[in-house]
Amino acid sequence: MMPKIHFISVTEPLIFDMAVAIHEKEYEVSVSGKGLADDVISQLREMGCECHGDGWFPDNLTKDIQVVVLGADVKKDNPELLQAKKMGLLMQSVPEFIYERTKSKTRVVVAGSQGKSSVLSMITYTLQAKKVDFDYILSGRISTLPSHVRLSFESRIALIEGDEHITSAIEKRFQLEFYRPHIAVLTGFLWSEAKDHKSPEEYLKTYTDFTASIERQGKLIYFAGDETINRLVEGVREDITPMPYTVQTIIEENGQTFIKNRYGSFPVRPTDKYFLTNVSAACLVCRQLGVKDSDFFKALSAYSLSLPA
């Protein structure tokens, strides 16, 4: 009998793609959500996911459900959440669920206040070019990937876009605390009142807890141009290897921009002011995953020149 998993709030893009990815791993999957359009319901059913329609259906929860996964938008008074509690079903937030499904893999978590998607897109493009298999769980979409989520049995690598937001209605810890990366990336520190954190100090504590959660003998790749992150890194455990990065140097020749290093000159098309910083972060990650720097810059050049001008 296949294990059964129920997802609440499938209208969240990450939950939708996660439900599909888990179903493809031969789990029995049921989903629910408010505001589900008829075509989405039909699509879910065609893919083999059990969906009873638009809204919440607490009476359809059954004792054989292995775990109930809560989307970040689920409220405390959600009828299915209340029913799952009443039935004593195991409930997990999305980051808890992600960790459980990637425990046996090398987890790379890219976190920080800017540039996460850019760094991840460079990493994924390079790994694809080198035919390195990987799983991924991404908050945003990357154009070269078909969805937000891929979870496989074969891959030994999991790339995770680290979010600093609250996990769920029943878990007030922040998402970054759950992933326990082997390779962590911090791209920058920038607090704003729009975030879930009430103060810069609370925001910084989330990142401090994140670095404390790095697996033993792990790597911490961080932007050396951020003073706050530099101070944070000074306090990490001795078994963690800090790996600072800075902005790549470029030259201009005949109207073309090049990254020039000991491996050669690589034409690139910078897309924003963070591009040359993000390149350095992505290069260090790929190096830790076994990709030679020379191969990374070759792939980066093709990636960059393929971007819209």
Secondary structure, DSSP 8 states (H G I E B T S, - for coil): ---EEEEE-TTSHHHHHHHHHHHHTT-EEEEEBTT--HHHHHHHHHTT-EE-SSB--GGG--TTEEEEEE-TT--TT-HHHHHHHHHT--EEEHHHHHHHHSTTSEEEEEESSS-HHHHHHHHHHHHHHTT---EEE-SS--TTSSSSEE--SS-SEEEEE---SEEETTEEEEGGGS---SEEEE------TTSS-SSHHHHHHHHHHHHHTS-TT-EEEEETT-HHHHHHHTTS-TTSEEEEE----EEEETTEEEEEETTEEEEE---STTHHHHHHHHHHHHHHTT--HHHHHHHHHHHHHHS--
